[in-house]
Amino acid sequence: MNDLDYFYKAITSPIGNIIGFVVFLYMVYIAIDFIRKGLKK
């Protein structure tokens, strides 16, 4: 099986969507926290 095909199937699966959504929220949280720390200086 091709790795890219496996990666695509993992993303399109419901579990992959949940994991991707959680990772997205986590990245947004880090970005907001980073911006807040930058504005405090």
HTML snippet that shows the backbone in 3Dmol.js (N, CA, C, O; Angstrom):
<script src="https://3Dmol.org/build/3Dmol-min.js"></script>
<div id="view" style="width:600px;height:400px;position:relative"></div>
<script>
const pdb = `
ATOM      1  N   MET A   1       0.849  -1.203   0.000  1.00  0.00           N
ATOM      2  CA  MET A   1       0.000   0.000   0.000  1.00  0.00           C
ATOM      3  C   MET A   1       0.887   1.256   0.000  1.00  0.00           C
ATOM      4  O   MET A   1       1.907   1.308   0.686  1.00  0.00           O
ATOM      5  N   ASN A   2       0.486   2.242  -0.765  1.00  0.00           N
ATOM      6  CA  ASN A   2       1.231   3.489  -0.827  1.00  0.00           C
ATOM      7  C   ASN A   2       1.031   4.286   0.461  1.00  0.00           C
ATOM      8  O   ASN A   2      -0.077   4.342   0.996  1.00  0.00           O
ATOM      9  N   ASP A   3       2.096   4.894   0.952  1.00  0.00           N
ATOM     10  CA  ASP A   3       2.011   5.665   2.195  1.00  0.00           C
ATOM     11  C   ASP A   3       1.056   6.847   2.048  1.00  0.00           C
ATOM     12  O   ASP A   3       0.293   7.156   2.962  1.00  0.00           O
ATOM     13  N   LEU A   4       1.107   7.503   0.890  1.00  0.00           N
ATOM     14  CA  LEU A   4       0.248   8.662   0.659  1.00  0.00           C
ATOM     15  C   LEU A   4      -1.216   8.236   0.629  1.00  0.00           C
ATOM     16  O   LEU A   4      -2.081   8.949   1.140  1.00  0.00           O
ATOM     17  N   ASP A   5      -1.498   7.085   0.038  1.00  0.00           N
ATOM     18  CA  ASP A   5      -2.859   6.562  -0.021  1.00  0.00           C
ATOM     19  C   ASP A   5      -3.353   6.233   1.385  1.00  0.00           C
ATOM     20  O   ASP A   5      -4.504   6.506   1.727  1.00  0.00           O
ATOM     21  N   TYR A   6      -2.478   5.649   2.192  1.00  0.00           N
ATOM     22  CA  TYR A   6      -2.824   5.311   3.575  1.00  0.00           C
ATOM     23  C   TYR A   6      -3.093   6.585   4.381  1.00  0.00           C
ATOM     24  O   TYR A   6      -4.032   6.646   5.174  1.00  0.00           O
ATOM     25  N   PHE A   7      -2.248   7.603   4.161  1.00  0.00           N
ATOM     26  CA  PHE A   7      -2.397   8.878   4.856  1.00  0.00           C
ATOM     27  C   PHE A   7      -3.726   9.538   4.479  1.00  0.00           C
ATOM     28  O   PHE A   7      -4.410  10.102   5.333  1.00  0.00           O
ATOM     29  N   TYR A   8      -4.083   9.464   3.194  1.00  0.00           N
ATOM     30  CA  TYR A   8      -5.329  10.047   2.708  1.00  0.00           C
ATOM     31  C   TYR A   8      -6.531   9.345   3.324  1.00  0.00           C
ATOM     32  O   TYR A   8      -7.494   9.992   3.735  1.00  0.00           O
ATOM     33  N   LYS A   9      -6.471   8.013   3.386  1.00  0.00           N
ATOM     34  CA  LYS A   9      -7.566   7.242   3.976  1.00  0.00           C
ATOM     35  C   LYS A   9      -7.694   7.544   5.465  1.00  0.00           C
ATOM     36  O   LYS A   9      -8.802   7.605   5.998  1.00  0.00           O
ATOM     37  N   ALA A  10      -6.561   7.732   6.132  1.00  0.00           N
ATOM     38  CA  ALA A  10      -6.579   8.032   7.564  1.00  0.00           C
ATOM     39  C   ALA A  10      -7.231   9.388   7.824  1.00  0.00           C
ATOM     40  O   ALA A  10      -7.973   9.557   8.792  1.00  0.00           O
ATOM     41  N   ILE A  11      -6.947  10.349   6.949  1.00  0.00           N
ATOM     42  CA  ILE A  11      -7.522  11.690   7.102  1.00  0.00           C
ATOM     43  C   ILE A  11      -9.024  11.672   6.808  1.00  0.00           C
ATOM     44  O   ILE A  11      -9.801  12.321   7.508  1.00  0.00           O
ATOM     45  N   THR A  12      -9.428  10.941   5.788  1.00  0.00           N
ATOM     46  CA  THR A  12     -10.831  10.938   5.382  1.00  0.00           C
ATOM     47  C   THR A  12     -11.699  10.077   6.289  1.00  0.00           C
ATOM     48  O   THR A  12     -12.926  10.153   6.229  1.00  0.00           O
ATOM     49  N   SER A  13     -11.070   9.257   7.128  1.00  0.00           N
ATOM     50  CA  SER A  13     -11.846   8.435   8.055  1.00  0.00           C
ATOM     51  C   SER A  13     -12.353   9.302   9.200  1.00  0.00           C
ATOM     52  O   SER A  13     -11.730  10.312   9.526  1.00  0.00           O
ATOM     53  N   PRO A  14     -13.476   8.926   9.821  1.00  0.00           N
ATOM     54  CA  PRO A  14     -14.040   9.703  10.937  1.00  0.00           C
ATOM     55  C   PRO A  14     -13.029   9.915  12.061  1.00  0.00           C
ATOM     56  O   PRO A  14     -12.936  11.009  12.618  1.00  0.00           O
ATOM     57  N   ILE A  15     -12.277   8.877  12.389  1.00  0.00           N
ATOM     58  CA  ILE A  15     -11.274   8.989  13.454  1.00  0.00           C
ATOM     59  C   ILE A  15     -10.195   9.987  13.049  1.00  0.00           C
ATOM     60  O   ILE A  15      -9.734  10.784  13.866  1.00  0.00           O
ATOM     61  N   GLY A  16      -9.799   9.935  11.784  1.00  0.00           N
ATOM     62  CA  GLY A  16      -8.792  10.861  11.284  1.00  0.00           C
ATOM     63  C   GLY A  16      -9.297  12.293  11.344  1.00  0.00           C
ATOM     64  O   GLY A  16      -8.531  13.212  11.634  1.00  0.00           O
ATOM     65  N   ASN A  17     -10.589  12.487  11.071  1.00  0.00           N
ATOM     66  CA  ASN A  17     -11.171  13.822  11.130  1.00  0.00           C
ATOM     67  C   ASN A  17     -11.138  14.354  12.555  1.00  0.00           C
ATOM     68  O   ASN A  17     -10.845  15.529  12.776  1.00  0.00           O
ATOM     69  N   ILE A  18     -11.436  13.496  13.517  1.00  0.00           N
ATOM     70  CA  ILE A  18     -11.426  13.902  14.923  1.00  0.00           C
ATOM     71  C   ILE A  18     -10.011  14.281  15.350  1.00  0.00           C
ATOM     72  O   ILE A  18      -9.801  15.313  15.987  1.00  0.00           O
ATOM     73  N   ILE A  19      -9.044  13.438  14.994  1.00  0.00           N
ATOM     74  CA  ILE A  19      -7.649  13.706  15.357  1.00  0.00           C
ATOM     75  C   ILE A  19      -7.170  14.999  14.691  1.00  0.00           C
ATOM     76  O   ILE A  19      -6.513  15.825  15.324  1.00  0.00           O
ATOM     77  N   GLY A  20      -7.502  15.161  13.420  1.00  0.00           N
ATOM     78  CA  GLY A  20      -7.101  16.362  12.697  1.00  0.00           C
ATOM     79  C   GLY A  20      -7.720  17.609  13.305  1.00  0.00           C
ATOM     80  O   GLY A  20      -7.072  18.653  13.381  1.00  0.00           O
ATOM     81  N   PHE A  21      -8.986  17.503  13.745  1.00  0.00           N
ATOM     82  CA  PHE A  21      -9.683  18.629  14.356  1.00  0.00           C
ATOM     83  C   PHE A  21      -9.038  19.002  15.685  1.00  0.00           C
ATOM     84  O   PHE A  21      -8.869  20.182  15.990  1.00  0.00           O
ATOM     85  N   VAL A  22      -8.678  17.986  16.479  1.00  0.00           N
ATOM     86  CA  VAL A  22      -8.030  18.220  17.777  1.00  0.00           C
ATOM     87  C   VAL A  22      -6.661  18.873  17.577  1.00  0.00           C
ATOM     88  O   VAL A  22      -6.302  19.814  18.285  1.00  0.00           O
ATOM     89  N   VAL A  23      -5.906  18.363  16.604  1.00  0.00           N
ATOM     90  CA  VAL A  23      -4.586  18.936  16.314  1.00  0.00           C
ATOM     91  C   VAL A  23      -4.732  20.383  15.856  1.00  0.00           C
ATOM     92  O   VAL A  23      -3.933  21.239  16.235  1.00  0.00           O
ATOM     93  N   PHE A  24      -5.758  20.659  15.036  1.00  0.00           N
ATOM     94  CA  PHE A  24      -6.008  22.012  14.549  1.00  0.00           C
ATOM     95  C   PHE A  24      -6.312  22.958  15.710  1.00  0.00           C
ATOM     96  O   PHE A  24      -5.768  24.060  15.779  1.00  0.00           O
ATOM     97  N   LEU A  25      -7.192  22.517  16.628  1.00  0.00           N
ATOM     98  CA  LEU A  25      -7.536  23.340  17.787  1.00  0.00           C
ATOM     99  C   LEU A  25      -6.302  23.582  18.655  1.00  0.00           C
ATOM    100  O   LEU A  25      -6.103  24.683  19.170  1.00  0.00           O
ATOM    101  N   TYR A  26      -5.474  22.544  18.815  1.00  0.00           N
ATOM    102  CA  TYR A  26      -4.262  22.649  19.628  1.00  0.00           C
ATOM    103  C   TYR A  26      -3.293  23.668  19.025  1.00  0.00           C
ATOM    104  O   TYR A  26      -2.691  24.462  19.747  1.00  0.00           O
ATOM    105  N   MET A  27      -3.147  23.641  17.703  1.00  0.00           N
ATOM    106  CA  MET A  27      -2.263  24.589  17.021  1.00  0.00           C
ATOM    107  C   MET A  27      -2.794  26.011  17.144  1.00  0.00           C
ATOM    108  O   MET A  27      -2.021  26.950  17.334  1.00  0.00           O
ATOM    109  N   VAL A  28      -4.117  26.175  17.037  1.00  0.00           N
ATOM    110  CA  VAL A  28      -4.731  27.500  17.185  1.00  0.00           C
ATOM    111  C   VAL A  28      -4.498  28.022  18.601  1.00  0.00           C
ATOM    112  O   VAL A  28      -4.182  29.197  18.793  1.00  0.00           O
ATOM    113  N   TYR A  29      -4.657  27.139  19.595  1.00  0.00           N
ATOM    114  CA  TYR A  29      -4.444  27.517  20.997  1.00  0.00           C
ATOM    115  C   TYR A  29      -3.005  27.981  21.222  1.00  0.00           C
ATOM    116  O   TYR A  29      -2.772  28.979  21.904  1.00  0.00           O
ATOM    117  N   ILE A  30      -2.045  27.259  20.650  1.00  0.00           N
ATOM    118  CA  ILE A  30      -0.633  27.626  20.782  1.00  0.00           C
ATOM    119  C   ILE A  30      -0.370  28.968  20.095  1.00  0.00           C
ATOM    120  O   ILE A  30       0.363  29.807  20.619  1.00  0.00           O
ATOM    121  N   ALA A  31      -0.970  29.164  18.925  1.00  0.00           N
ATOM    122  CA  ALA A  31      -0.779  30.406  18.177  1.00  0.00           C
ATOM    123  C   ALA A  31      -1.328  31.593  18.967  1.00  0.00           C
ATOM    124  O   ALA A  31      -0.672  32.631  19.053  1.00  0.00           O
ATOM    125  N   ILE A  32      -2.518  31.453  19.541  1.00  0.00           N
ATOM    126  CA  ILE A  32      -3.132  32.527  20.334  1.00  0.00           C
ATOM    127  C   ILE A  32      -2.276  32.818  21.563  1.00  0.00           C
ATOM    128  O   ILE A  32      -2.040  33.978  21.899  1.00  0.00           O
ATOM    129  N   ASP A  33      -1.811  31.761  22.236  1.00  0.00           N
ATOM    130  CA  ASP A  33      -0.976  31.926  23.425  1.00  0.00           C
ATOM    131  C   ASP A  33       0.333  32.629  23.065  1.00  0.00           C
ATOM    132  O   ASP A  33       0.812  33.484  23.810  1.00  0.00           O
ATOM    133  N   PHE A  34       0.902  32.265  21.923  1.00  0.00           N
ATOM    134  CA  PHE A  34       2.151  32.871  21.462  1.00  0.00           C
ATOM    135  C   PHE A  34       1.950  34.356  21.163  1.00  0.00           C
ATOM    136  O   PHE A  34       2.799  35.181  21.499  1.00  0.00           O
ATOM    137  N   ILE A  35       0.821  34.692  20.529  1.00  0.00           N
ATOM    138  CA  ILE A  35       0.510  36.088  20.194  1.00  0.00           C
ATOM    139  C   ILE A  35       0.300  36.900  21.474  1.00  0.00           C
ATOM    140  O   ILE A  35       0.768  38.034  21.575  1.00  0.00           O
ATOM    141  N   ARG A  36      -0.402  36.320  22.450  1.00  0.00           N
ATOM    142  CA  ARG A  36      -0.644  37.026  23.714  1.00  0.00           C
ATOM    143  C   ARG A  36       0.667  37.322  24.431  1.00  0.00           C
ATOM    144  O   ARG A  36       0.849  38.416  24.963  1.00  0.00           O
ATOM    145  N   LYS A  37       1.585  36.352  24.449  1.00  0.00           N
ATOM    146  CA  LYS A  37       2.888  36.553  25.090  1.00  0.00           C
ATOM    147  C   LYS A  37       3.685  37.620  24.343  1.00  0.00           C
ATOM    148  O   LYS A  37       4.420  38.396  24.952  1.00  0.00           O
ATOM    149  N   GLY A  38       3.533  37.651  23.020  1.00  0.00           N
ATOM    150  CA  GLY A  38       4.248  38.638  22.215  1.00  0.00           C
ATOM    151  C   GLY A  38       3.718  40.043  22.460  1.00  0.00           C
ATOM    152  O   GLY A  38       4.485  41.005  22.446  1.00  0.00           O
ATOM    153  N   LEU A  39       2.398  40.173  22.686  1.00  0.00           N
ATOM    154  CA  LEU A  39       1.792  41.481  22.916  1.00  0.00           C
ATOM    155  C   LEU A  39       2.120  42.016  24.308  1.00  0.00           C
ATOM    156  O   LEU A  39       2.113  43.229  24.522  1.00  0.00           O
ATOM    157  N   LYS A  40       2.404  41.131  25.244  1.00  0.00           N
ATOM    158  CA  LYS A  40       2.699  41.559  26.619  1.00  0.00           C
ATOM    159  C   LYS A  40       4.035  42.283  26.723  1.00  0.00           C
ATOM    160  O   LYS A  40       4.241  43.072  27.645  1.00  0.00           O
ATOM    161  N   LYS A  41       4.944  42.024  25.787  1.00  0.00           N
ATOM    162  CA  LYS A  41       6.275  42.637  25.869  1.00  0.00           C
ATOM    163  C   LYS A  41       6.207  44.157  25.672  1.00  0.00           C
ATOM    164  O   LYS A  41       7.237  44.831  25.711  1.00  0.00           O
TER     165      LYS A  41
END
`;
const viewer = $3Dmol.createViewer("view");
viewer.addModel(pdb, "pdb");
viewer.setStyle({}, {cartoon: {color: "spectrum"}});
viewer.zoomTo();
viewer.render();
</script>
